[in-house]
Amino acid sequence: MTDSALKTPTDLKGNAVKAVAHALNGLLADYYALYLKTKNFHWHVSGPHFRDYHLLFDEQAAEILATTDLIAERVRKTGNTTLRSIGQVAKQQSIKDNNADFVAPAEMLAELRDDNLALVESLRAAKELAGAASDNATDSIIDDWTDQAEQRAWFLFEASRGA
């Protein structure tokens, strides 16, 4: 079976739609990278605010993971294909991994906040591409994802004020 066998019918055409799919796949890679980093910090947080941070990271990881399916399905709805492996995620992610043996809780909060804010920038760029492609559905749904990332960044910022 070839890639063309997976070509979902759509009225969206041209290079602009391919650019949107490319941007969405980049977002998908970043969402997976951020999900794994958030779970890593959830598993390895320690200190006096352990319970609060442990639960915050778990809640945020669940929200991030839930969005991955929406992103991938949006790519498919536009007649394109999406990421197929961890290797593709690694090649396309712009959010950096953190493989340190120990990360202080305040550093975890700051790093995840900055990663979510970087994600907001990528979401805004993808929204602009979607608008140029007349892809109203992608343009609209990105607003929700942006709001979620901004809320995560806000919560991480506020939690860090006492760290």
N, C-alpha and C positions, 0 to 999 in steps of 0.2 A: 504494500500500500504506500502511496506517495503522499507528500504534504498536500497535494491538491485534493485528495480524497477527504481531507479534513476541512476543506474550504466552506465555512458557514455562509449561507446566502445572506447578503446585506446590500443595502443601497449605498453604503459608504464605499467610496472608490478612491484609488489613486495613492500617490506617494504620501500625502498628508495623513492618511489613515495608517499607513505603514509606520510613519513617524510616531503616531500616537501609540501604536502597539509596541514599538521599540521602547518608548518612554515608560509605558505600563510594565513591560518586562523588567526594566531597570528598577522601577518601584517595587515590583514583586521580589526581586533579588534583595533589595534593601529591607523590605519588610521581613523576609526570612532571616537576614543577618541581625536585624534589630530584635526579632523574636528570640533567637538563640542567645544573644547577648543578655537580654532581659531575663531569660530563664537561668542563664549562667549566674547572674548576680542574685537572682532569687535563691538559687541553690547554695551560694557561697557567702551571702551577707552574714555579718556577725556584729556583735556589740549591743549597746544598751537599747537601741531602737530596732532590734532584730525583728520582732513580731510585726511592727508597723511597716517596715521596709519589705520584709518577706511577703506580706500580703499585698502591698502596693505593686511590687514587681510581678507577682502572680496575676493580679487583675489586669495589669497593662499587657502582659504577655498574651493573655487570653484574647484581649481585644485586637492585638496586632495579628495574631494567628487567624482570627475570624476574618480579617480583612484580606488575607492572602487569597482565599477562595473567590472573593468578590472581584479582586483584580484579575485573577487568571480567567474567570468566566467572562469578564468584560473584554479581554483580549480575544477570546474565542468568538464572542458575539459579533465582533467586527471583522470576522473572516480570517483571523490570523492564528498563529500557534504561539504557545507560551513555553516557559522554561520546563525542562524535563528532568533535571538532575541537580544535585548539590554542586557538581562541577560547573554547571552553567550559572548557578547562583554566585559561586566564588568569582567567576570571570566578570560578572556584571554588577556586583555590589559596589556601592561607593561608601557605605558605612563600614568602618574598620572593625575588625574583630578585636577582642581583648582576651588574650590567652595568658594573662599574668596569673601567677600562683596565688597572689593575694591582692585585692583591691579594697581600699578603705571605703566604708559606706559613703562618706561625703564625696569621694571620687566617683563612685558608682552613680550617685544621684546626678552629679554634674555631667558625666559622660552620656548618660541616657537622655538628659535634658538637651544637651547639644545635638545628639543624634536625632532626636525628635524634631528639633528646629531645622536641622539640615533636611530632614524628610519633608517638612513643610515647604522648603524652597523647591525641592524636586516636584512636589505635588503642584505647586503653582506653575512651574514650567510645563508640566504635562497638561494642566488645564488650558494653558495658552495654546498648546498644540491641538488639543481637542476642539477648541473654539475655531481655530483656523481650518480644521477638517470638517466643520459643521457636525461634529459628533456630540450632539446635545446631551445624550445620556451619560457619556464619560465626563463631559464638562460638568454636569450637575452632580454626579456621585462623588467627584473629587472634592466638592465642598464639604461633604460629610467626613471624608477621610482627613481633610485638612483640619477641621474642627476637632476631631478626635486626637490628632497629633499635637495640636496646640494645647488641648486640655491635659494630655500626658505631660507635656513640657511644663505647664503651669503647676501641676501637682508635684512634679519632681523639684521644681524651683522652690515651692513653698515648704516641702519636706526638708530641703537642704538648708533652710534658714536656721534650723535648730541643730543641724548636724555638726 
